[in-house]
Amino acid sequence: MSDMKQTAHINPTGEIAETVLLPGDPLRAKFIADTFLENVEQFNSVRNMLGYTGTYNGKKISVMGTGMGMPSMGIYSWELINIYGVKNLIRIGSCGALQDNLNLYDIIIGMGASSNSSYVSQYHIPGHYAPVASYSLLEKSKQIADEKGYPVHVGNILSSDTFYSADKEANDKWRKMGILGIEMEAAALYMNAAEAGVNALCILTVSDHIYKQEETTAEERQTSFTKMMEIALELGE
């Protein structure tokens, strides 16, 4: 599904499916395409933000990098939704864990995405908007994880504009409020999807633990988070 219209960020040379997996790292998109998809065609290379479409268990699905941060996610998800007609957008990324019961490689499904960003201000909402996942995708992802025997944690995550924060007490405050982990994109995705009336979900793998001071390598983040990838791919069926 693609009308082949070009933007400054996406120049599709092939079809874009109605379900798109969105890793931040474009090399993770390539890994998913090479590892899991059949009949793969690359549809985008603008700014090296690699995008691919193929089939998974006979179902057409796309995967595309989004870069880091809500401005980047905001651009790519908005264009995929409003220009290329994508209906299901599933962010698959890494996060830093905040809670003691979380360990490296645990999977988090973002039921809600709190944020310290001003992204929501563009909508001029007369109050505090709470960005949440699409329940249909959330419910199905939990069922898939249970069937595969993958333990997952479902709850609130934080989409932060700051990776290196000058506020040294910020993490303690978010932790006290029950935030499971910190990432940088989901809130923008959830808001873009809500405004357009389409589905969005964020599935994360714990790549580091902020309080236990544990972390994975860059290569591990790119190629070894396969359980969340499998859950996301089956959402396209």
C-alpha positions in Angstrom: 0.0 0.0 0.0 1.7 3.2 -1.1 0.6 6.1 -3.4 4.3 6.6 -4.2 4.2 10.3 -3.1 7.6 11.6 -2.1 8.4 13.6 1.0 11.6 15.1 2.3 12.1 12.1 4.5 10.5 9.1 2.6 10.9 8.4 -1.1 9.1 5.1 -1.5 10.4 2.9 -4.3 8.1 0.1 -3.3 5.0 -0.7 -1.4 4.5 0.2 2.3 2.3 -2.2 4.3 -0.6 -1.1 6.5 1.4 -2.5 9.5 4.8 -1.0 10.1 7.4 -1.9 12.8 9.4 1.1 13.9 12.8 0.6 15.5 14.8 3.7 16.2 17.9 2.3 14.7 17.7 1.8 10.9 20.3 -1.0 11.2 17.8 -2.8 13.4 15.2 -2.4 10.6 17.7 -4.1 8.3 18.3 -6.9 10.8 14.6 -7.6 11.0 14.2 -7.6 7.3 17.1 -9.9 6.7 16.3 -12.2 9.6 12.5 -12.5 9.6 11.0 -11.3 6.4 10.6 -13.1 3.0 10.3 -11.5 -0.4 11.9 -8.3 0.9 12.1 -5.1 -1.0 13.8 -1.9 0.3 11.4 1.0 -0.1 13.4 3.9 1.5 17.0 5.0 1.9 16.5 8.8 2.3 18.9 10.0 5.1 19.8 6.3 5.5 16.5 5.8 7.3 16.2 2.3 5.9 12.7 0.9 5.2 11.7 -2.5 4.0 8.6 -4.4 3.0 8.2 -8.2 3.0 6.1 -11.0 4.2 6.0 -12.7 7.6 4.0 -16.0 7.7 2.4 -14.9 4.5 1.3 -11.5 5.8 2.7 -8.3 4.3 4.5 -6.1 6.8 7.0 -3.2 6.7 9.8 -2.1 9.0 11.5 1.3 9.0 13.9 3.2 11.3 12.7 6.4 12.9 15.8 7.8 14.5 16.1 9.1 18.1 13.7 11.4 19.9 10.1 12.6 19.6 10.8 15.1 16.8 12.2 12.4 14.6 9.5 9.8 15.5 6.9 12.6 15.0 8.0 13.2 11.4 8.2 9.6 10.3 5.1 8.4 12.0 3.0 11.4 10.8 4.1 10.8 7.2 3.5 7.1 7.3 0.0 7.7 8.8 -1.2 10.7 6.8 0.6 10.3 3.5 1.1 6.6 3.1 -2.0 5.3 4.9 -0.4 3.1 7.6 -2.9 1.8 10.1 -0.8 0.0 12.7 2.4 1.4 13.9 4.5 -0.6 16.4 7.6 0.9 17.9 10.2 -1.7 19.0 13.0 -0.2 21.0 15.2 -0.3 24.0 14.8 1.4 27.3 16.5 2.1 30.6 14.7 0.3 33.5 13.7 2.1 36.7 12.0 -0.6 38.8 13.7 -3.3 40.9 11.7 -6.2 39.4 13.1 -5.5 35.9 16.2 -7.1 34.5 18.2 -6.8 31.3 16.3 -8.2 28.2 12.9 -8.1 30.0 10.1 -6.9 27.7 7.9 -3.9 28.5 4.7 -3.1 26.7 3.9 0.6 27.1 0.3 0.9 28.1 0.8 4.7 28.6 3.6 7.0 27.7 4.3 9.9 30.1 6.6 12.6 28.9 8.6 15.6 29.8 8.2 16.9 26.2 6.1 19.8 24.9 5.0 17.8 21.9 1.4 17.8 23.1 1.2 21.6 23.1 0.6 21.7 19.3 -2.9 20.3 19.9 -4.0 23.1 22.3 -5.8 20.7 24.6 -7.4 22.4 27.6 -5.9 20.1 30.1 -3.3 17.3 30.5 -3.5 14.6 27.8 -2.4 11.1 28.6 -1.0 9.3 25.6 -1.9 5.6 25.6 -1.5 2.6 23.4 -4.2 1.1 21.2 -5.9 -1.5 23.4 -6.4 -3.9 20.5 -2.7 -4.1 19.8 -1.8 -4.1 23.5 -4.2 -7.0 24.3 -3.0 -9.0 21.3 0.7 -8.4 22.1 0.2 -9.7 25.7 -1.6 -12.8 24.4 1.2 -13.5 21.9 3.8 -13.1 24.6 1.9 -15.4 27.0 1.6 -18.0 24.3 5.3 -17.9 23.6 6.1 -18.0 27.3 7.8 -14.6 27.2 7.4 -12.8 30.5 6.4 -9.2 29.9 5.7 -6.1 32.0 2.7 -3.9 31.1 2.5 -0.4 32.4 3.5 3.3 32.1 6.8 4.3 30.4 8.5 7.7 30.1 9.2 9.3 26.7 12.0 11.7 27.6 13.5 14.6 25.6 16.7 14.3 27.6 19.2 11.4 27.6 21.7 13.3 29.8 19.6 15.2 32.3 20.8 18.0 34.4 18.1 17.2 36.9 19.8 14.4 38.9 16.6 13.7 40.9 14.3 13.3 37.9 14.6 9.5 37.7 13.8 9.1 41.4 10.6 11.0 40.9 9.5 9.0 37.8 10.4 5.8 39.6 8.3 6.7 42.6 5.3 7.2 40.2 5.7 3.6 38.9 7.3 4.4 35.6 8.8 1.1 34.3 11.4 2.4 31.9 12.6 5.4 30.0 12.8 5.7 26.2 12.5 8.7 23.8 9.8 8.2 21.2 6.5 6.5 22.2 4.5 9.5 23.4 4.8 11.3 20.0 3.8 8.1 18.2 0.8 7.6 20.5 -0.3 11.2 20.0 0.1 11.1 16.2 -1.9 7.9 16.1 -4.6 9.2 18.4 -5.2 12.3 16.3 -5.4 10.3 13.1 -7.5 7.5 14.6 -5.1 4.7 13.9 -3.4 2.1 16.1 0.0 2.4 17.9 1.9 0.4 20.4 5.4 0.5 21.9 7.2 -2.7 22.8 10.6 -2.3 24.6 13.5 -4.5 25.6 15.4 -3.4 28.7 18.9 -2.5 27.5 20.2 -1.1 30.7 19.1 -0.7 34.3 19.5 2.8 35.7 19.7 1.8 39.3 21.4 -1.6 39.0 24.0 0.0 36.7 23.7 -2.8 34.2 23.8 -2.4 30.4 24.0 -4.2 27.1 26.3 -3.4 24.2 25.4 -1.4 21.1 25.7 -4.6 19.0 23.4 -6.5 21.4 20.8 -3.7 21.1 20.9 -3.9 17.3 20.7 -7.7 16.9 19.7 -9.6 20.0 16.3 -8.2 21.0 14.5 -10.8 19.0 11.7 -11.7 21.4 10.1 -8.3 21.1 10.6 -8.4 17.4 8.7 -11.7 17.2 5.8 -10.3 19.2 5.6 -7.3 17.0 5.8 -9.2 13.8 2.9 -11.4 14.8 0.7 -8.3 15.4 0.6 -8.0 11.6 -1.2 -11.3 11.2 
